[in-house]
Amino acid sequence: MTGDPIEGQVLLLTAAKASVPPSRLPTLVDRVQADLGPRLEEYRRQYECAYESDDLVAFFVEWGHWDDVGDRLDLEEREQAAVRRAHEEQLLRIGRRDDREEEFETALEIRDPLIVGVDPAA
């Protein structure tokens, strides 16, 4: 089982801005994580790693990649947008913590963020 890559405070912040009920966002994030987790090695081969820790790996993916994820999981447009926003907010939070916020913001002008939780025991 892979870990949840999005912190609780990030979910709260995102839910306040999202057009999905706050109680629904954690379930959506978990559903996306269940899809992304098994694809981690594929992401490592195909995309630039923006950040990696024991708990998660953040990638920069091309615009439109979230459409593919949403299609695979049959997410409504607003659900997909909310999960994508949660991934972006998480990456920016990491950037603030590691003094890389400006670098991440610049990268996000041309690419999307995608964060995959990893099992620390693996």
C-alpha positions in Angstrom: 0.0 0.0 0.0 1.4 3.4 -0.9 1.1 6.5 1.2 -1.2 9.5 0.9 0.9 12.2 -0.8 -1.3 15.2 0.1 -1.1 16.7 3.6 -4.3 17.3 5.6 -3.8 21.1 5.7 -3.3 21.1 1.9 -6.6 19.2 1.5 -8.4 21.8 3.7 -7.0 24.7 1.7 -7.8 23.1 -1.6 -11.3 22.1 -0.5 -12.0 25.7 0.4 -11.2 26.7 -3.2 -12.6 23.6 -5.0 -16.0 23.1 -6.4 -16.3 19.7 -4.8 -17.6 19.1 -1.2 -14.7 19.2 1.3 -15.7 15.7 2.5 -15.3 14.3 -1.0 -11.8 15.6 -1.8 -9.8 13.1 0.4 -11.7 10.2 -1.2 -10.8 11.6 -4.7 -7.1 12.0 -3.7 -7.0 8.5 -2.4 -8.6 7.2 -5.6 -6.1 9.0 -7.7 -3.2 7.8 -5.5 -4.4 4.2 -5.9 -4.1 4.7 -9.7 -0.8 6.5 -9.6 1.1 4.4 -7.1 1.5 1.4 -9.3 2.7 3.7 -12.1 5.6 5.2 -10.1 8.4 3.6 -12.1 6.7 4.6 -15.3 6.6 8.2 -14.1 10.2 8.0 -13.1 11.2 6.9 -16.6 9.0 9.5 -18.4 9.0 12.7 -16.4 11.2 15.1 -14.6 11.4 14.5 -10.9 10.8 17.8 -9.1 11.2 16.5 -5.6 11.6 13.2 -3.8 11.4 12.2 -0.1 10.8 9.0 1.7 7.0 9.6 1.5 6.4 11.0 -2.0 7.8 11.8 -5.4 6.7 14.9 -7.3 6.9 15.1 -11.0 6.4 17.8 -13.7 4.1 16.4 -16.4 2.8 17.9 -19.6 -0.4 19.9 -19.6 -3.2 17.6 -20.4 -1.8 14.7 -18.4 -4.5 15.3 -15.8 -7.1 14.8 -18.5 -5.7 11.3 -19.1 -5.8 10.6 -15.4 -9.4 11.9 -15.2 -10.5 9.8 -18.2 -8.9 6.7 -16.7 -10.7 7.2 -13.4 -13.9 8.6 -14.9 -13.6 11.8 -12.9 -15.9 14.7 -13.5 -14.1 17.8 -14.7 -14.5 19.6 -11.4 -13.3 16.5 -9.5 -10.2 16.3 -11.7 -9.5 20.0 -11.3 -9.8 19.7 -7.5 -7.3 16.8 -7.3 -4.9 18.6 -9.7 -5.1 21.7 -7.5 -4.4 19.6 -4.4 -1.2 18.3 -6.1 -0.2 21.8 -7.1 -0.8 23.2 -3.6 1.2 20.3 -2.1 4.2 21.0 -4.4 4.1 24.7 -3.6 4.0 23.9 0.1 7.1 21.7 -0.3 8.7 24.6 -2.3 8.0 27.0 0.5 9.5 24.6 3.1 12.6 23.9 0.9 13.1 27.5 -0.4 12.2 26.4 -3.9 8.8 28.0 -4.3 9.9 30.4 -7.1 11.5 27.5 -9.0 8.3 25.4 -8.7 6.1 28.4 -9.6 8.1 29.0 -12.8 8.0 25.3 -13.8 4.2 25.3 -13.2 3.8 28.0 -15.8 4.5 25.4 -18.5 3.8 22.0 -16.8 1.5 20.4 -14.4 2.4 18.8 -11.0 1.8 15.2 -10.2 2.6 13.7 -6.8 2.8 10.0 -6.1 2.9 8.7 -2.5 5.4 5.9 -1.8 5.4 3.3 0.9 8.2 4.2 3.3 8.7 0.5 4.1 9.3 -0.5 0.5 
